[in-house]
């Protein structure tokens, strides 16, 4: 650290990582792919005013780490001198959110193959129209140590796994796919409460429903978002716009709007990295700061942004524990952890009954958003018509189009039961991917543009 700060710098940190990662894929009843790799290295950052220097070394060779430290210092150099002295400090206190019980990546291979085979049998047994299944188990254990120029040294060991089943149903030449998965920062005990057969049956059932589905209607209509995974729309359309770097640079639709109304008074949104065992949770973030529960929107009023160390230093806002990175080879930035809307006053069935004609979006596939405008496009992987206050026919091919800030202002009913996703979310930003969680109660949006092929 003294080497990194020798050319001047206000702050520096070193991120050391050793990750063991494994992937297994079963297709056509056969273990088609199996691999294991090790990722290790050190990333060094120097902050000087608004300038940031970053460099990394693959592995732990001290000469290479020293070279990375000098490189980071040169990039951030501002021409003044520094004595390299590191002020004292005590490590911040983190959490204990994921006890290391039977990490999946360290479990016997035969036991994991048995999970894959059990899911494959369950999917095929559900219906003869299930033509193919693909089961994937990804697992890792990541050891990190973070040292900063305030003298704090923090360590964390992070398990992570995800189990996912994809099923293809086929009838009369029509092929439809269903996908279901789950995971989190837990070990093999995860499958005690969520067995592989559960995901297999859910994926197969989704594919079968799509065989019977109508083409989705098109046009503006009332949309009800189901609880749980549909929170991904909130994550993309609103969450990214509440990350501090976008707002510090004036690039977000929410820039400079603290204290202003940005949503319906029924909407309260939080980011919480302290939920035990959840995919997006961390004992400490990737800058060594304890994660927290950050209130972003309270009853429609914008209350704050998600902060990392750099944005906090530049804007004088408190650090919120949202500094995250994909690995030691990437610079940290403000990112979401587990982002969700808080429950409201309405019974979910009451929300459905209130809609005479509309769309119920139960699950989402891919989507994209423009951070500056908040405009988004999302595809619904599972959706139903609402007719006369009842869920009727399943539909396929539905896309939802709109603006995040506008949609939040059109929320007229919020369910009283919050559901978090099953633990499969991965968020991309500036070329980096990190695991996240999402969630929402059921939401009624009075008007949203639905893209489909049938007239509304």
C-alpha positions as CSV (number, residue, x, y, z in Angstrom):
1,X,0.0,0.0,0.0
2,X,2.9,2.4,0.7
3,X,4.2,1.6,-2.8
4,X,0.7,2.4,-4.3
5,X,0.5,5.7,-2.5
6,X,4.1,6.8,-3.1
7,X,3.1,9.2,-5.9
8,X,0.3,10.7,-4.0
9,X,-3.2,9.6,-3.3
10,X,-6.1,10.1,-0.9
11,X,-7.1,6.5,-0.5
12,X,-6.1,3.1,-1.6
13,X,-7.1,-0.5,-1.1
14,X,-6.0,-4.0,-2.0
15,X,-8.4,-6.8,-2.9
16,X,-7.1,-10.4,-2.6
17,X,-9.2,-13.3,-3.9
18,X,-9.0,-17.0,-4.3
19,X,-12.1,-18.7,-5.9
20,X,-12.8,-22.3,-6.6
21,X,-15.6,-22.7,-9.1
22,X,-17.3,-25.8,-10.5
23,X,-19.9,-26.4,-13.2
24,X,-21.9,-29.6,-14.1
25,X,-24.4,-30.0,-16.9
26,X,-26.6,-33.0,-17.6
27,X,-28.3,-33.3,-21.0
28,X,-30.1,-36.2,-22.6
29,X,-29.6,-38.1,-19.3
30,X,-25.8,-37.8,-19.7
31,X,-23.3,-35.7,-17.8
32,X,-22.2,-33.6,-20.8
33,X,-20.0,-31.0,-19.2
34,X,-18.0,-30.9,-16.0
35,X,-15.3,-28.5,-15.1
36,X,-13.5,-26.9,-12.2
37,X,-11.2,-23.9,-12.2
38,X,-9.3,-21.7,-9.7
39,X,-9.2,-17.9,-9.9
40,X,-6.8,-16.0,-7.8
41,X,-5.1,-12.7,-7.8
42,X,-4.9,-9.2,-6.3
43,X,-6.5,-5.9,-7.4
44,X,-5.0,-2.6,-6.2
45,X,-6.8,0.8,-6.4
46,X,-5.6,4.3,-5.7
47,X,-8.0,7.2,-5.5
48,X,-6.7,10.8,-5.9
49,X,-9.5,13.4,-5.9
50,X,-11.8,12.3,-8.8
51,X,-9.0,10.2,-10.4
52,X,-8.8,6.5,-9.9
53,X,-6.0,4.2,-10.8
54,X,-6.5,0.4,-10.9
55,X,-4.2,-2.5,-11.7
56,X,-4.2,-6.2,-10.9
57,X,-1.9,-9.2,-10.7
58,X,-2.9,-12.8,-11.6
59,X,-1.8,-14.9,-8.6
60,X,0.1,-13.8,-5.5
61,X,3.6,-13.3,-6.7
62,X,4.9,-10.3,-4.6
63,X,6.9,-8.8,-7.5
64,X,3.8,-8.8,-9.7
65,X,1.7,-7.3,-7.0
66,X,4.3,-4.6,-6.4
67,X,4.2,-3.8,-10.1
68,X,0.4,-3.5,-10.0
69,X,0.7,-1.2,-7.0
70,X,3.1,1.1,-8.8
71,X,0.9,1.1,-12.0
72,X,-2.2,2.0,-10.0
73,X,-0.3,4.8,-8.3
74,X,1.0,6.2,-11.6
75,X,-2.5,6.2,-13.2
76,X,-3.9,8.1,-10.2
77,X,-0.9,10.4,-9.7
78,X,-1.7,14.1,-9.4
79,X,1.8,15.4,-9.0
80,X,2.0,16.1,-5.3
81,X,4.1,14.0,-2.9
82,X,3.1,11.6,-0.2
83,X,5.2,9.8,2.5
84,X,3.3,6.6,2.0
85,X,2.3,6.5,5.7
86,X,-0.8,4.4,6.4
87,X,-3.0,5.9,9.2
88,X,-4.2,3.5,11.8
89,X,-7.8,2.1,12.0
90,X,-9.8,-0.9,13.1
91,X,-11.6,-3.3,10.8
92,X,-15.3,-2.5,10.3
93,X,-17.6,-5.1,11.8
94,X,-19.4,-7.3,9.3
95,X,-22.2,-9.8,9.5
96,X,-22.4,-13.6,9.6
97,X,-25.0,-14.3,6.9
98,X,-23.8,-17.6,5.4
99,X,-22.4,-20.2,7.8
100,X,-20.2,-22.6,5.9
101,X,-22.1,-25.9,6.2
102,X,-21.3,-28.4,3.5
103,X,-20.3,-26.0,0.6
104,X,-21.6,-27.4,-2.6
105,X,-18.3,-27.0,-4.5
106,X,-16.6,-29.2,-1.9
107,X,-19.2,-31.9,-1.8
108,X,-18.6,-35.4,-3.3
109,X,-19.1,-35.3,-7.0
110,X,-21.3,-38.4,-7.0
111,X,-23.8,-36.7,-4.7
112,X,-24.0,-33.7,-7.0
113,X,-24.5,-35.9,-10.1
114,X,-27.4,-37.6,-8.2
115,X,-29.1,-34.2,-7.9
116,X,-28.9,-33.7,-11.6
117,X,-30.2,-37.2,-12.4
118,X,-33.1,-36.8,-9.9
119,X,-34.2,-33.6,-11.7
120,X,-33.9,-35.2,-15.1
121,X,-36.1,-38.2,-14.1
122,X,-38.7,-35.9,-12.5
123,X,-39.0,-33.7,-15.5
124,X,-39.5,-36.6,-18.0
125,X,-41.9,-38.4,-15.7
126,X,-44.3,-35.4,-15.6
127,X,-45.5,-35.7,-19.2
128,X,-44.6,-37.6,-22.3
129,X,-44.4,-34.3,-24.2
130,X,-41.3,-33.3,-22.4
131,X,-38.8,-34.0,-25.1
132,X,-35.6,-32.6,-23.6
133,X,-34.2,-31.4,-20.3
134,X,-31.0,-29.7,-19.4
135,X,-29.9,-29.4,-15.8
136,X,-27.0,-27.2,-14.6
137,X,-25.4,-27.0,-11.2
138,X,-22.9,-24.1,-10.7
139,X,-21.1,-23.7,-7.4
140,X,-18.2,-21.8,-6.0
141,X,-16.5,-20.8,-2.8
142,X,-14.7,-17.4,-2.7
143,X,-12.1,-16.3,-0.1
144,X,-11.4,-12.6,-0.1
145,X,-9.2,-10.3,2.0
146,X,-9.5,-6.5,1.7
147,X,-6.9,-4.1,3.1
148,X,-7.2,-0.3,2.8
149,X,-5.1,2.7,3.6
150,X,-7.1,3.4,6.7
151,X,-5.5,0.3,8.2
152,X,-8.5,-1.9,8.0
153,X,-8.1,-5.6,7.1
154,X,-11.3,-7.5,6.4
155,X,-11.7,-11.2,5.3
156,X,-14.8,-13.1,4.1
157,X,-15.5,-16.6,2.8
158,X,-18.5,-16.7,0.4
159,X,-20.3,-19.8,-0.7
160,X,-22.6,-19.6,-3.8
161,X,-24.5,-22.1,-5.8
162,X,-27.3,-22.2,-8.4
163,X,-29.3,-25.1,-9.7
164,X,-31.3,-24.6,-12.9
165,X,-33.6,-26.9,-15.0
166,X,-34.6,-26.2,-18.6
167,X,-37.3,-28.3,-20.2
168,X,-38.5,-28.4,-23.8
169,X,-42.1,-29.6,-24.4
170,X,-43.0,-30.6,-27.9
171,X,-46.4,-31.3,-29.6
172,X,-47.3,-31.3,-33.3
173,X,-44.1,-29.6,-34.2
174,X,-44.5,-26.8,-31.6
175,X,-41.6,-26.6,-29.1
176,X,-41.7,-24.5,-26.0
177,X,-39.2,-24.0,-23.2
178,X,-39.7,-23.7,-19.4
179,X,-37.0,-22.7,-17.0
180,X,-36.8,-22.8,-13.2
181,X,-34.0,-22.6,-10.8
182,X,-32.8,-21.6,-7.3
183,X,-29.8,-21.1,-5.1
184,X,-28.1,-18.8,-2.8
185,X,-25.2,-18.6,-0.3
186,X,-25.8,-21.9,1.3
187,X,-24.5,-25.5,1.1
188,X,-26.0,-28.8,0.3
189,X,-28.6,-28.2,2.9
190,X,-30.4,-26.0,0.4
191,X,-31.7,-29.1,-1.3
192,X,-33.3,-30.4,1.9
193,X,-36.0,-27.7,1.6
194,X,-35.9,-27.2,-2.2
195,X,-35.2,-30.7,-3.8
196,X,-34.1,-30.9,-7.4
197,X,-37.4,-32.5,-8.3
198,X,-39.2,-29.3,-7.4
199,X,-37.4,-27.3,-10.0
200,X,-37.8,-30.0,-12.6
201,X,-41.5,-30.2,-12.2
202,X,-41.9,-26.4,-12.3
203,X,-39.8,-26.1,-15.4
204,X,-41.7,-28.9,-17.2
205,X,-45.1,-27.5,-16.2
206,X,-44.1,-24.0,-17.5
207,X,-43.1,-25.5,-20.9
208,X,-46.4,-27.5,-21.1
209,X,-48.5,-24.4,-20.3
210,X,-46.8,-22.6,-23.1
211,X,-47.9,-25.3,-25.5
212,X,-51.5,-24.4,-24.7
213,X,-51.0,-20.7,-24.6
214,X,-52.5,-18.1,-26.9
215,X,-50.5,-15.4,-28.6
216,X,-50.3,-12.3,-26.3
217,X,-52.4,-9.3,-27.0
218,X,-50.8,-5.9,-28.0
219,X,-51.5,-2.4,-26.9
220,X,-51.8,-0.3,-23.7
221,X,-53.5,-2.1,-20.8
222,X,-53.6,-2.7,-17.1
223,X,-50.8,-5.1,-16.0
224,X,-50.5,-7.0,-12.8
225,X,-47.0,-8.1,-11.9
226,X,-46.8,-11.3,-9.9
227,X,-44.8,-11.5,-6.7
228,X,-41.1,-12.6,-6.6
229,X,-39.1,-12.8,-9.7
230,X,-41.0,-10.0,-11.6
231,X,-39.1,-7.8,-9.2
232,X,-36.4,-8.0,-11.9
233,X,-38.3,-5.3,-13.7
234,X,-37.9,-3.1,-10.6
235,X,-34.2,-4.0,-10.5
236,X,-33.6,-3.0,-14.1
237,X,-36.0,-0.1,-14.7
238,X,-35.4,1.6,-11.3
239,X,-32.6,0.0,-9.4
240,X,-29.7,0.9,-11.7
241,X,-30.9,4.5,-11.8
242,X,-30.5,4.6,-8.1
243,X,-26.8,3.6,-8.1
244,X,-24.7,6.6,-7.0
245,X,-22.2,6.7,-9.8
246,X,-24.9,7.4,-12.4
247,X,-26.4,10.1,-10.2
248,X,-23.1,11.7,-9.4
249,X,-22.5,12.0,-13.1
250,X,-26.0,13.3,-13.8
251,X,-26.8,10.3,-16.1
252,X,-29.8,8.9,-14.3
253,X,-33.5,9.8,-14.5
254,X,-33.3,10.2,-10.7
255,X,-30.3,12.5,-10.6
256,X,-30.7,15.4,-8.2
257,X,-34.1,14.3,-7.0
258,X,-33.5,13.4,-3.4
259,X,-36.6,14.4,-1.4
260,X,-38.8,14.6,-4.5
261,X,-41.7,12.3,-5.4
262,X,-40.6,9.8,-8.0
263,X,-43.3,7.1,-7.5
264,X,-46.8,6.4,-6.2
265,X,-47.1,6.8,-2.5
266,X,-47.7,3.0,-2.3
267,X,-44.1,2.4,-3.4
268,X,-41.3,1.9,-1.0
269,X,-38.1,0.3,-2.3
270,X,-35.0,-0.9,-0.4
271,X,-31.7,-2.6,-1.1
272,X,-30.7,-5.0,1.6
273,X,-27.4,-6.9,1.5
274,X,-28.0,-8.4,5.0
275,X,-30.6,-11.1,4.3
276,X,-29.2,-14.4,5.5
277,X,-28.3,-16.9,2.8
278,X,-29.6,-14.8,-0.1
279,X,-27.8,-14.7,-3.4
280,X,-27.2,-11.0,-3.3
281,X,-26.1,-10.8,0.3
282,X,-22.6,-10.2,1.6
283,X,-21.0,-10.0,5.1
284,X,-18.9,-7.1,3.7
285,X,-19.0,-5.6,0.3
286,X,-16.0,-5.8,-2.1
287,X,-14.5,-2.7,-0.5
288,X,-14.6,-4.2,3.0
289,X,-17.6,-2.2,4.2
290,X,-20.4,-3.9,6.0
291,X,-23.5,-4.3,3.9
292,X,-26.7,-2.6,5.1
293,X,-30.4,-2.0,4.5
294,X,-30.7,1.2,2.3
295,X,-34.0,2.9,2.0
296,X,-34.1,4.2,-1.6
297,X,-37.8,5.2,-2.0
298,X,-40.2,5.8,0.9
299,X,-43.9,6.1,0.1
300,X,-43.0,7.5,-3.3
301,X,-40.3,10.0,-2.1
302,X,-36.7,9.4,-3.2
303,X,-34.6,9.1,-0.1
304,X,-31.1,8.0,-1.2
305,X,-28.8,6.2,-3.6
306,X,-26.6,3.1,-3.3
307,X,-23.1,4.3,-2.5
308,X,-19.6,2.9,-2.8
309,X,-16.4,4.4,-1.3
310,X,-15.6,6.7,-4.3
311,X,-19.1,8.1,-4.7
312,X,-19.3,8.6,-0.9
313,X,-16.1,10.5,-0.9
314,X,-17.1,12.8,-3.7
315,X,-20.7,13.5,-2.6
316,X,-20.2,13.3,1.1
317,X,-23.0,10.7,1.5
318,X,-22.7,7.8,3.9
319,X,-21.2,4.6,2.5
320,X,-24.0,2.0,2.2
321,X,-22.0,-1.2,1.6
322,X,-22.8,-1.4,-2.2
323,X,-19.3,-1.4,-3.6
324,X,-19.1,-4.6,-5.7
325,X,-16.9,-6.2,-8.4
326,X,-16.9,-9.3,-10.5
327,X,-13.4,-10.4,-9.4
328,X,-10.0,-9.0,-8.5
329,X,-9.5,-8.1,-12.2
330,X,-12.3,-5.4,-12.0
331,X,-12.6,-2.1,-10.3
332,X,-15.5,-1.8,-7.7
333,X,-18.5,0.3,-8.4
334,X,-22.0,0.9,-6.8
335,X,-24.1,-2.1,-7.4
336,X,-27.3,-3.6,-6.1
337,X,-27.4,-6.5,-3.6
338,X,-31.0,-7.7,-2.9
339,X,-33.4,-5.0,-4.2
340,X,-37.2,-5.2,-3.6
341,X,-40.4,-3.3,-3.0
342,X,-42.0,-3.4,0.4
343,X,-45.5,-4.9,0.9
344,X,-48.6,-2.7,0.7
345,X,-52.2,-2.9,1.9
346,X,-53.9,-5.0,-0.7
347,X,-54.8,-8.7,-0.9
348,X,-53.3,-10.3,-4.1
349,X,-56.6,-11.7,-5.0
350,X,-58.2,-8.3,-4.6
351,X,-55.7,-6.9,-7.1
352,X,-56.7,-9.5,-9.7
353,X,-60.4,-8.9,-9.1
354,X,-60.0,-5.2,-9.7
355,X,-58.9,-5.7,-13.3
356,X,-61.7,-6.2,-15.9
357,X,-59.3,-6.7,-18.8
358,X,-55.5,-6.9,-18.6
359,X,-52.4,-9.0,-18.3
360,X,-50.9,-10.9,-15.4
361,X,-47.1,-11.3,-15.7
362,X,-46.0,-14.1,-13.5
363,X,-42.4,-14.5,-14.7
364,X,-39.9,-12.7,-16.8
365,X,-37.1,-13.7,-19.2
366,X,-34.6,-11.2,-20.6
367,X,-34.8,-7.5,-20.7
368,X,-32.8,-4.3,-21.1
369,X,-33.0,-0.7,-19.9
370,X,-31.6,2.7,-20.8
371,X,-30.3,4.2,-17.5
372,X,-30.5,7.8,-18.6
373,X,-34.2,7.7,-19.6
374,X,-35.3,4.7,-17.5
375,X,-36.9,3.2,-20.7
376,X,-37.1,-0.6,-20.6
377,X,-38.2,-3.7,-22.6
378,X,-38.9,-7.0,-20.9
379,X,-40.1,-10.3,-22.2
380,X,-42.6,-12.2,-20.0
381,X,-41.8,-16.0,-19.9
382,X,-45.1,-16.7,-18.1
383,X,-48.2,-14.6,-18.4
384,X,-52.0,-14.9,-18.4
385,X,-55.0,-12.9,-19.5
386,X,-57.1,-11.2,-16.8
387,X,-60.8,-11.2,-17.9
388,X,-63.6,-10.1,-15.6
389,X,-61.4,-10.1,-12.5
390,X,-60.1,-13.7,-13.1
391,X,-57.0,-15.3,-14.5
392,X,-58.0,-17.1,-17.7
393,X,-55.8,-18.2,-20.6
394,X,-52.0,-18.4,-20.6
395,X,-50.4,-16.3,-23.3
396,X,-46.9,-16.3,-24.9
397,X,-44.8,-13.8,-26.7
398,X,-45.7,-10.9,-24.4
399,X,-43.2,-8.0,-23.9
400,X,-43.6,-5.1,-21.5
401,X,-42.4,-1.7,-22.7
402,X,-42.2,1.5,-20.6
403,X,-40.3,3.9,-18.5
404,X,-39.3,3.0,-14.9
405,X,-40.2,6.3,-13.3
406,X,-43.5,6.5,-15.2
407,X,-44.4,3.0,-14.3
408,X,-43.8,3.6,-10.6
409,X,-46.2,6.5,-10.7
410,X,-48.9,4.3,-12.3
411,X,-48.8,1.7,-9.4
412,X,-52.3,1.9,-7.9
413,X,-52.3,-1.3,-5.8
414,X,-49.5,-3.2,-3.9
415,X,-49.9,-6.6,-2.5
416,X,-49.5,-7.4,1.2
417,X,-47.2,-10.4,0.6
418,X,-43.6,-9.8,-0.4
419,X,-41.9,-12.7,-2.2
420,X,-38.2,-12.8,-3.0
421,X,-36.8,-14.6,-6.1
422,X,-35.5,-18.2,-5.8
423,X,-31.9,-17.1,-6.1
424,X,-30.8,-17.1,-9.8
425,X,-30.3,-13.4,-10.5
426,X,-27.1,-12.1,-12.1
427,X,-26.7,-8.4,-12.9
428,X,-24.5,-6.9,-15.6
429,X,-23.0,-3.4,-15.6
430,X,-20.1,-2.0,-17.5
431,X,-18.9,-5.5,-18.4
432,X,-19.1,-6.9,-14.9
433,X,-21.5,-9.5,-13.6
434,X,-22.4,-10.0,-10.0
435,X,-25.0,-12.2,-8.2
436,X,-28.1,-10.3,-7.0
437,X,-31.5,-10.8,-5.5
438,X,-34.8,-9.2,-6.4
439,X,-38.4,-9.3,-5.1
440,X,-41.8,-7.6,-5.0
441,X,-45.3,-8.1,-3.8
442,X,-48.0,-8.3,-6.5
443,X,-48.4,-4.9,-8.2
444,X,-51.1,-3.3,-10.2
445,X,-49.9,-0.9,-12.9
446,X,-52.8,1.0,-14.3
447,X,-51.3,1.3,-17.8
448,X,-48.4,-0.3,-19.6
449,X,-47.6,-1.0,-23.2
450,X,-47.7,-4.7,-24.0
451,X,-46.1,-5.9,-27.1
452,X,-47.7,-9.0,-28.7
453,X,-49.0,-10.4,-31.9
454,X,-52.8,-10.5,-31.1
455,X,-55.0,-7.4,-31.0
456,X,-55.9,-6.3,-27.5
